[in-house]
Amino acid sequence: MRPAHRSGTGPVPVPVPAAVRFRAACPDCRGRFELAAAALRLAIGATRRTTFYTFTCPECGASVRKPAGERIIELLTGGGVRTLRLHTAL
């Protein structure tokens, strides 16, 4: 890609960063692997118990759910992981 520069009124191209990958582990088969952002989901709830991320283990197919603290939330959202905000009924 050529460097971005303004030469009129058209859009300016923006360089796209390389695909983000996340290291993960499966508690069932104990496999260790890397996942793309699209393979993960983040749910943010009102409490620690309702804030977690999920993925499907590529080695054994298990559905994995792990707690997500503030640092994990920052990393996942910054890396483009889809986020669901959970709301409680009043």
N, C-alpha and C positions, 0 to 999 in steps of 0.2 A: 504494500500500500504506500502511496506517495504521502509525504508529510501534509498535514492539514494546513490550509491557508485560505484566506478570504479573497475571492476574486469576483465579487458580484453579490447577488442576493440569495444564492442557493445555500443549501445546508452544508455544514462543515463536517467532513468525516471524522469520526472519533475512533481511535484504536480500541479494539476489543481485547481484554485480557485473556490469557490462556484459560482453558477449562479448569475450574477448581475441583479438586478431589479431596475427599475426607477419609481419614483412616478410621476403621471401625473393627469391632470384634463381635463374634456371635457367642453368647453364653451357652447355647445348646451344643454346638459342634466344636466350639473353641477356635473356629477359623478366624484368620486375620486377613483383611483385604482393604481395598480402597473403593470408595463409592463416589459417583458423580452427584452433584447437587440434586439432580432430578430423581435420584433413587431414595432420597430422604424426605421426611415430612416433619415439621416442627409444630407442636401445639403449645400455645402459651395460655395458661389459665391463671386463676386468682391466687393459687397456692403452689408450693413446691410439688405437691402431689399431682396437681393437674397441669404441670409444665413438663413436657417430655418431647423426645424425638423418636421417630420410628423408621424402620427399614425392613426389607426382606433379605435374609441372608442369601447371598448368591451361591453358597456352597451346599446348604442343607434345606433351604426354602423356609426356614422358621421365620415367623413374624416376631421382630425384636422391638421392644419398647424400653427406652432408657431415660432416666431423669435428665433434665437440662437446667443447669445453673446459669447464672448471668453470663459467664464467659462463653459457655457453649452456645447460648442464644446469640451472642455477638458474632461468633465465628460462623454459625450456620446462616444467619440472616445476611451477613456480609458476603457470604459465598453464594448467595442466590437460592437457598433452600426455601421451598414454598412454606408459608407460615399460616397457621389457622389460629385466630384469637378466640378463646373460649369465653363465653359470657354466662353468668349465672342468672337465673330468674329471680326477680325481686319478690 
